[in-house]
Amino acid sequence: MNQLLLKENSTEMFRPPTNRAMKILDRAFFKKDVNLAAACVVDSKKIATCRKELHNDILKLERIPPIRSVPSKISADKNAKCLLLRPDTKTDDESSWSPKLQDLVKAQQVLVAPYHLRLDYSYWTYYDIISAILPESEQDEIPVGFSVVGHVAHLNLRDQYLPYKTLIASVLMDKNPTIGTVINKLDDVGGENEFRTFRYEVLAGPNEMVVEVKEQECIFNFDYSKVYWNTRLGTEHHRLVSKFKPGEAVCDVMAGVGPFALPAAKKKVWVWANDLNPASYKSLVANANRNKVAHFVRPSCSDGHSFIRTSSSQLLSSNRQYTIHPKVSRTARTTETQKPFGQPSDEILHEPKTFSHYILNLPASALTFLPSFIGLYAGHERLFHPHTETRLPMIHVYCFSTKSDDNKAEKGKICAEISRQLVYEIKGPGEEEMDIWDVRDVAPQKRMFCASFRLPVQVAFRKMEDLVEGKWLIDGGACEREDCR
């Protein structure tokens, strides 16, 4: 028999029965008997040897162990074992037996007998079951992608699959034991409110949205229905946090529940974390305490525009410090009056007077917050290079744009918009410590980026005297930007 045809026939044997009229999940419907041949091992102690000898004859399918107990009607020995054979091996047709199988039968080490394999709902995968339920016309793009936030599975079903949403959710929860609730998003994130939350419907399980998530060795607990969280940004959170150094100060303007702030604080980074959403702020405070980093996190719940300026001003007069006590091994412990030999002293970390980094993670509108950096450090020039070794901060601003193979046009547009917002020309990647990072695709023609650049001297130290009749004077002329006050 043609090998390709044989493979297709074998695969068909193990597929679930179909019921494209099913509206309510009937788990009992999904059962199937598959008639196979099995090599019954005469001496059960030789099962490993026989399995090795029959390596090419054994049935190899995921979730179907080839070693089985011999059916009672063949052997009364409860310890007797058999090996399931490939579907093309027939019990009553020795010509279908491989030379190795024939040799073992002649040597009376095994005997070939029929075996009835019972498959039920528990065997098949989510994809298998859904493929057997959905109409053939809807098989091209079966919903398989979903986000998992704690115990909640978050779907974004297309319109054609909405009639089957309950079936899809039920099977999804059955096949993923850690999932306790399945929801479907009803609108775009941020489409209804400024907190980037969304309307949803519960498809399966209880409407319990308080979740716990672990990321970058931090535990986050929050109400998913009231705050923003995106599991797919875990890699991006790690990438940016890896740029921060212990002892630096970071201003997280749209901090959410703390996916940047808390891992940074774990690195002994001083973080001023803000979010306009009261629910996010509440979770941020609780999570900072839960992860024992509250001493490095200064939470706030205010408008991001004003927070950029007030936090920078308040940091100038901050005198916070934190003492880190070294861990002393039990063998090195001595009396209170005697200091252990060779043990390190306490480390005192002083909070710096200026931020090294600003994070603006609100892709839909973060670029419009950039005018708040104009004149941010006017009058404080002597705090920075060349008067000190301190450099002006790096700005990490997230945004959306279109997508292309090389992102060249998109990066040009992003630089142009940053320049417009700052009323100062920001050159492209590779110039003036400017980089635009491709974060992820969010839609077929939409991509998320992170633009990182050092705050230019001409922007940071610009004085209000340069603002004449609502327009900034740049190089002797008036800029058309009127919304940078």
C-alpha positions as CSV (number, residue, x, y, z in Angstrom):
1,M,0.0,0.0,0.0
2,N,1.2,3.5,-0.8
3,Q,2.9,4.9,2.4
4,L,1.2,8.3,2.1
5,L,-2.2,6.6,1.7
6,L,-1.4,4.3,4.6
7,K,-0.6,7.3,6.8
8,E,-3.8,9.1,5.9
9,N,-5.9,6.0,6.6
10,S,-4.1,5.4,10.0
11,T,-4.7,9.0,11.0
12,E,-8.4,8.8,10.1
13,M,-8.7,5.8,12.4
14,F,-7.8,7.9,15.4
15,R,-9.9,11.0,14.6
16,P,-13.0,11.7,16.8
17,P,-16.5,11.2,15.4
18,T,-18.0,14.3,13.9
19,N,-21.3,16.0,14.9
20,R,-21.6,19.4,13.2
21,A,-25.1,19.9,14.5
22,M,-24.0,19.9,18.2
23,K,-25.0,23.1,20.0
24,I,-24.3,22.0,23.6
25,L,-21.2,20.0,24.4
26,D,-21.9,16.3,24.7
27,R,-18.7,14.8,26.0
28,A,-20.2,11.3,26.0
29,F,-20.7,11.5,22.2
30,F,-16.9,11.4,21.7
31,K,-15.9,7.8,21.9
32,K,-14.4,5.4,19.4
33,D,-13.2,1.8,19.3
34,V,-10.1,1.2,17.2
35,N,-9.2,-2.4,16.3
36,L,-5.5,-3.1,16.4
37,A,-3.1,-5.9,16.7
38,A,-0.9,-6.4,19.7
39,A,2.2,-8.3,20.4
40,C,1.6,-10.2,23.7
41,V,4.9,-10.8,25.5
42,V,5.1,-14.3,26.8
43,D,7.5,-13.4,29.6
44,S,6.6,-10.0,31.0
45,K,10.1,-9.6,32.3
46,K,11.2,-9.3,28.7
47,I,8.9,-6.4,27.8
48,A,11.7,-3.9,27.4
49,T,13.7,-6.2,25.2
50,C,10.7,-6.9,23.0
51,R,9.9,-3.2,22.7
52,K,13.4,-2.5,21.5
53,E,13.3,-5.3,19.0
54,L,9.9,-4.2,17.7
55,H,10.8,-0.5,17.6
56,N,9.6,0.0,14.0
57,D,6.5,-2.1,14.5
58,I,5.0,-0.3,17.6
59,L,2.2,2.2,17.4
60,K,3.6,5.6,17.9
61,L,1.0,8.2,18.7
62,E,1.0,11.0,21.2
63,R,-1.0,10.3,24.4
64,I,-1.3,6.5,23.6
65,P,1.2,4.5,25.6
66,P,2.2,1.4,23.5
67,I,2.6,-0.9,26.5
68,R,-0.7,-2.2,27.7
69,S,-2.1,-5.0,29.9
70,V,-3.0,-8.1,28.0
71,P,-6.8,-8.5,27.7
72,S,-8.2,-10.9,30.2
73,K,-9.7,-13.1,27.5
74,I,-6.3,-13.7,26.2
75,S,-4.4,-14.2,29.4
76,A,-5.5,-14.5,33.0
77,D,-2.2,-13.2,34.2
78,K,-2.9,-9.7,35.4
79,N,0.8,-8.8,35.0
80,A,1.0,-9.9,31.4
81,K,1.9,-7.1,29.0
82,C,1.5,-6.4,25.3
83,L,2.7,-3.9,22.7
84,L,0.3,-2.1,20.5
85,L,1.3,-2.5,16.8
86,R,0.9,-0.2,13.8
87,P,-2.6,-0.2,12.1
88,D,-1.2,-1.9,9.0
89,T,-0.2,-5.0,11.1
90,K,-3.1,-7.4,10.9
91,T,-3.7,-10.2,13.4
92,D,-4.8,-12.8,10.8
93,D,-2.4,-11.8,8.0
94,E,1.2,-12.9,8.6
95,S,2.3,-11.2,5.4
96,S,1.6,-7.8,7.2
97,W,4.1,-8.8,9.9
98,S,7.6,-7.5,9.8
99,P,10.5,-10.0,9.6
100,K,11.4,-9.1,13.2
101,L,7.9,-9.7,14.5
102,Q,7.7,-13.1,12.6
103,D,11.0,-14.1,14.2
104,L,9.8,-13.3,17.7
105,V,6.6,-15.2,17.1
106,K,8.5,-18.3,15.8
107,A,10.8,-18.0,18.9
108,Q,7.6,-18.0,21.0
109,Q,8.6,-14.8,22.7
110,V,5.4,-13.0,21.6
111,L,2.1,-13.9,20.1
112,V,0.0,-11.6,17.9
113,A,-3.6,-11.1,19.2
114,P,-6.4,-8.6,18.5
115,Y,-6.7,-5.5,20.7
116,H,-9.7,-3.2,21.0
117,L,-8.5,0.3,21.9
118,R,-11.2,2.5,23.4
119,L,-10.8,6.2,22.9
120,D,-13.0,8.8,24.6
121,Y,-13.3,12.6,25.0
122,S,-10.3,12.7,27.4
123,Y,-8.0,11.5,24.6
124,W,-8.6,14.1,21.9
125,T,-7.2,17.6,22.0
126,Y,-9.1,20.9,21.8
127,Y,-8.3,21.2,18.1
128,D,-9.5,17.6,17.5
129,I,-12.9,18.2,19.2
130,I,-13.5,21.6,17.7
131,S,-12.7,20.4,14.3
132,A,-15.3,17.7,14.7
133,I,-18.0,20.2,15.8
134,L,-17.5,23.3,13.6
135,P,-19.1,23.3,10.1
136,E,-16.7,22.4,7.3
137,S,-17.0,26.0,6.0
138,E,-15.5,27.3,9.2
139,Q,-12.4,25.0,9.3
140,D,-9.9,27.4,7.7
141,E,-9.2,29.5,10.8
142,I,-10.3,27.5,13.8
143,P,-9.9,29.7,16.9
144,V,-6.7,28.4,18.7
145,G,-5.1,31.6,19.9
146,F,-5.9,33.0,23.3
147,S,-4.1,34.8,26.2
148,V,-3.9,33.3,29.6
149,V,-3.9,35.7,32.6
150,G,-3.7,33.7,35.8
151,H,-6.7,31.3,35.7
152,V,-8.5,33.4,33.0
153,A,-8.3,32.5,29.3
154,H,-9.0,35.6,27.2
155,L,-10.5,35.0,23.7
156,N,-11.0,37.5,20.9
157,L,-13.5,35.5,18.7
158,R,-14.3,36.6,15.2
159,D,-17.9,37.1,14.3
160,Q,-18.3,33.8,12.4
161,Y,-17.4,31.9,15.5
162,L,-19.7,33.6,17.9
163,P,-22.5,31.1,17.4
164,Y,-20.2,28.4,18.7
165,K,-18.6,30.5,21.5
166,T,-20.0,28.4,24.4
167,L,-18.8,25.1,22.8
168,I,-15.4,26.6,22.1
169,A,-15.1,27.9,25.7
170,S,-16.2,24.6,27.2
171,V,-13.8,22.5,25.3
172,L,-11.0,25.0,25.9
173,M,-11.5,24.8,29.6
174,D,-11.7,21.0,29.6
175,K,-8.4,20.7,27.8
176,N,-6.5,23.2,29.9
177,P,-6.8,22.2,33.6
178,T,-5.2,25.5,34.9
179,I,-8.0,27.6,33.3
180,G,-11.0,28.3,35.5
181,T,-12.7,31.0,33.5
182,V,-13.0,31.8,29.8
183,I,-14.0,35.3,28.6
184,N,-14.4,36.9,25.2
185,K,-13.5,40.5,24.5
186,L,-16.3,42.6,23.3
187,D,-14.4,45.7,22.2
188,D,-10.9,47.1,21.6
189,V,-8.6,47.7,24.6
190,G,-9.1,51.4,25.5
191,G,-12.0,51.7,23.1
192,E,-14.4,52.5,25.9
193,N,-12.2,54.2,28.6
194,E,-8.9,55.7,29.3
195,F,-7.7,52.9,31.6
196,R,-7.2,50.4,28.7
197,T,-9.7,48.0,30.2
198,F,-12.4,46.3,28.0
199,R,-15.9,44.9,28.1
200,Y,-16.1,41.2,28.1
201,E,-18.5,38.3,28.5
202,V,-18.0,35.1,30.5
203,L,-18.3,32.1,28.3
204,A,-17.3,29.4,30.8
205,G,-16.6,29.2,34.5
206,P,-17.4,31.8,37.2
207,N,-17.0,35.5,36.7
208,E,-13.9,35.5,39.0
209,M,-11.4,38.0,37.6
210,V,-9.0,38.5,40.5
211,V,-5.9,36.7,39.2
212,E,-2.3,36.0,40.2
213,V,0.5,36.2,37.7
214,K,4.2,35.5,38.0
215,E,6.7,37.5,35.8
216,Q,10.4,38.2,36.3
217,E,10.4,36.6,39.7
218,C,7.6,38.9,40.9
219,I,4.0,38.0,41.9
220,F,1.3,40.2,40.6
221,N,-2.2,40.1,42.0
222,F,-5.0,42.2,40.4
223,D,-8.5,42.4,39.2
224,Y,-8.2,41.7,35.5
225,S,-11.6,43.4,34.8
226,K,-10.4,46.7,36.2
227,V,-6.7,47.0,35.1
228,Y,-4.6,46.6,32.0
229,W,-2.3,43.5,31.7
230,N,-0.9,41.9,28.6
231,T,0.9,38.6,29.0
232,R,2.5,38.9,25.6
233,L,4.6,41.8,26.8
234,G,6.6,39.8,29.2
235,T,9.6,39.7,27.0
236,E,9.5,43.4,26.4
237,H,9.2,44.1,30.2
238,H,12.4,42.0,30.7
239,R,14.2,43.7,27.8
240,L,13.7,47.2,29.1
241,V,14.3,46.4,32.8
242,S,17.6,44.9,31.9
243,K,18.8,48.3,30.8
244,F,18.4,49.7,34.4
245,K,21.3,49.7,36.8
246,P,21.1,49.3,40.6
247,G,21.0,52.7,42.3
248,E,19.4,54.5,39.3
249,A,16.1,56.3,39.5
250,V,13.4,55.5,37.0
251,C,10.1,57.3,36.4
252,D,7.4,55.0,35.2
253,V,4.7,57.4,34.0
254,M,2.0,54.8,33.1
255,A,3.0,52.0,35.5
256,G,-0.1,49.9,35.6
257,V,0.2,47.2,38.3
258,G,4.0,47.4,38.0
259,P,5.3,45.0,35.3
260,F,8.3,47.4,34.8
261,A,8.4,48.9,38.3
262,L,8.5,45.9,40.5
263,P,11.2,43.9,38.6
264,A,13.3,47.1,38.5
265,A,12.9,47.6,42.2
266,K,14.0,44.0,42.7
267,K,17.3,45.2,41.1
268,K,17.6,47.9,43.7
269,V,16.4,50.6,41.3
270,W,14.5,53.6,42.8
271,V,11.2,53.7,40.9
272,W,8.6,56.5,40.9
273,A,5.6,54.6,39.6
274,N,2.4,56.3,38.5
275,D,-1.0,55.3,37.0
276,L,-4.2,57.3,36.5
277,N,-6.3,54.2,37.2
278,P,-7.2,54.0,40.9
279,A,-7.5,50.2,40.6
280,S,-4.0,49.9,39.1
281,Y,-2.6,52.2,41.8
282,K,-4.2,50.0,44.5
283,S,-2.7,46.8,43.0
284,L,0.7,48.5,42.5
285,V,0.9,49.4,46.2
286,A,-0.2,45.9,47.3
287,N,2.1,44.2,44.9
288,A,5.1,46.3,45.9
289,N,4.5,45.2,49.5
290,R,3.8,41.6,48.5
291,N,7.2,41.4,46.7
292,K,9.0,43.2,49.5
293,V,10.2,46.1,47.3
294,A,8.0,48.9,48.7
295,H,11.1,50.7,50.0
296,F,12.3,51.2,46.4
297,V,8.8,52.1,44.9
298,R,7.1,55.4,45.3
299,P,3.6,55.0,43.9
300,S,1.3,57.7,42.6
301,C,-2.1,58.1,41.1
302,S,-2.2,61.2,39.0
303,D,-2.2,62.6,35.4
304,G,0.9,61.5,33.5
305,H,1.5,65.0,32.0
306,S,1.8,66.6,35.4
307,F,3.6,63.6,37.0
308,I,6.5,63.9,34.6
309,R,7.2,67.4,35.9
310,T,6.2,67.0,39.6
311,S,8.2,63.8,40.1
312,S,11.3,65.3,38.5
313,S,11.0,68.4,40.8
314,Q,10.3,66.4,43.9
315,L,13.2,64.0,43.2
316,L,15.6,67.0,43.3
317,S,14.8,67.5,47.0
318,S,14.4,63.8,48.0
319,N,16.8,62.5,50.6
320,R,15.6,58.9,50.6
321,Q,18.1,56.1,51.4
322,Y,18.0,52.4,52.1
323,T,20.4,50.3,54.1
324,I,21.1,46.8,52.7
325,H,22.2,44.4,55.4
326,P,24.4,41.6,54.0
327,K,23.4,38.0,54.6
328,V,25.6,36.4,57.2
329,S,26.1,32.6,57.0
330,R,25.5,30.7,60.2
331,T,29.1,29.6,60.4
332,A,30.2,33.2,60.3
333,R,27.9,34.4,63.1
334,T,29.5,35.8,66.2
335,T,28.4,37.8,69.3
336,E,26.9,41.2,68.8
337,T,30.0,43.0,70.0
338,Q,32.3,41.0,67.6
339,K,32.1,41.7,63.9
340,P,32.6,38.5,61.8
341,F,35.9,38.4,60.1
342,G,35.7,39.0,56.3
343,Q,32.0,39.7,56.3
344,P,30.8,42.7,54.2
345,S,29.5,45.9,55.8
346,D,26.1,47.3,55.4
347,E,25.5,49.0,52.0
348,I,23.6,52.3,52.0
349,L,21.9,53.3,48.8
350,H,21.1,57.0,48.3
351,E,18.4,58.0,45.9
352,P,19.9,60.1,43.1
353,K,18.6,63.6,42.4
354,T,17.7,63.0,38.8
355,F,16.0,60.2,36.8
356,S,18.1,58.0,34.5
357,H,15.1,56.7,32.6
358,Y,11.5,57.6,31.9
359,I,9.0,55.0,30.7
360,L,5.9,56.0,28.8
361,N,3.9,52.8,28.1
362,L,0.6,54.0,26.6
363,P,1.1,53.2,22.9
364,A,-2.1,54.9,21.7
365,S,-1.2,58.3,23.0
366,A,2.2,58.3,24.8
367,L,3.8,60.5,22.2
368,T,1.5,63.3,23.1
369,F,3.1,63.3,26.6
370,L,6.5,64.3,25.2
371,P,5.9,68.1,25.4
372,S,6.0,67.7,29.2
373,F,9.8,67.2,28.9
374,I,10.3,70.7,27.3
375,G,12.2,72.8,29.8
376,L,12.0,69.9,32.4
377,Y,15.5,70.8,33.8
378,A,15.7,74.5,32.9
379,G,17.7,76.2,35.6
380,H,19.3,73.0,36.7
381,E,21.9,72.7,34.0
382,R,24.8,72.3,36.5
383,L,23.4,69.0,37.6
384,F,24.3,67.4,34.3
385,H,27.3,66.9,32.1
386,P,29.7,68.6,31.5
387,H,29.4,70.0,35.1
388,T,28.9,66.5,36.5
389,E,29.1,63.0,35.3
390,T,25.3,62.7,35.2
391,R,23.8,62.6,31.8
392,L,20.3,63.6,30.8
393,P,17.8,60.8,31.0
394,M,16.8,58.2,28.4
395,I,13.1,58.4,27.3
396,H,11.4,55.1,26.4
397,V,8.1,55.9,24.7
398,Y,5.8,53.3,23.2
399,C,3.6,53.8,20.2
400,F,1.8,52.2,17.3
401,S,2.5,52.4,13.6
402,T,1.9,50.5,10.4
403,K,4.1,47.5,9.6
404,S,6.5,46.6,6.8
405,D,9.4,44.2,6.2
406,D,12.1,46.6,7.2
407,N,10.2,49.1,9.3
408,K,12.2,51.9,7.6
409,A,9.2,54.1,6.8
410,E,7.6,53.5,10.2
411,K,10.7,54.5,12.0
412,G,10.9,57.7,9.9
413,K,7.3,58.5,10.9
414,I,7.9,57.9,14.5
415,C,11.0,60.1,14.6
416,A,9.1,62.8,12.8
417,E,6.3,62.7,15.3
418,I,8.7,62.8,18.3
419,S,10.4,65.8,16.7
420,R,7.1,67.5,16.3
421,Q,6.1,66.9,19.9
422,L,9.4,68.1,21.3
423,V,9.8,71.0,18.8
424,Y,13.3,69.7,18.1
425,E,14.5,67.4,15.3
426,I,15.3,63.9,16.5
427,K,17.3,62.0,14.0
428,G,16.8,58.4,13.1
429,P,18.1,55.2,14.8
430,G,21.9,55.2,15.2
431,E,22.0,59.0,15.7
432,E,22.1,60.7,19.1
433,E,21.5,57.5,21.1
434,M,18.3,56.9,19.2
435,D,16.8,53.4,18.8
436,I,13.4,52.2,17.7
437,W,12.6,48.7,18.9
438,D,10.0,46.5,17.1
439,V,8.0,45.1,20.1
440,R,5.2,43.0,18.5
441,D,2.5,42.9,15.9
442,V,-0.9,43.8,17.3
443,A,-3.0,43.5,14.1
444,P,-2.5,42.5,10.5
445,Q,-1.3,46.0,9.6
446,K,-0.4,47.4,13.0
447,R,2.8,47.1,15.0
448,M,3.9,48.3,18.5
449,F,7.3,50.0,18.8
450,C,9.4,51.4,21.6
451,A,11.4,54.5,20.7
452,S,14.3,55.1,23.1
453,F,16.4,58.3,23.0
454,R,18.3,60.6,25.3
455,L,16.5,63.8,26.2
456,P,18.2,66.5,24.1
457,V,19.9,69.4,25.8
458,Q,18.0,71.8,23.6
459,V,14.7,70.4,25.0
460,A,15.6,69.7,28.6
461,F,17.0,73.2,29.3
462,R,14.6,75.3,27.1
463,K,13.4,78.3,29.0
464,M,9.9,79.7,29.2
465,E,11.2,83.0,27.8
466,D,11.4,81.1,24.5
467,L,7.6,80.8,24.5
468,V,6.3,83.9,22.8
469,E,2.6,84.2,22.1
470,G,2.0,80.5,22.5
471,K,4.8,79.6,20.1
472,W,8.3,78.3,20.8
473,L,11.2,80.3,19.4
474,I,13.6,77.9,17.8
475,D,16.8,79.1,16.1
476,G,15.4,82.6,15.8
477,G,12.0,81.7,14.4
478,A,8.6,80.8,15.7
479,C,7.6,77.2,15.7
480,E,4.0,76.4,14.7
481,R,3.5,74.1,17.7
482,E,1.0,75.8,20.1
483,D,0.3,72.9,22.5
484,C,3.7,72.6,24.2
485,R,3.0,74.8,27.2
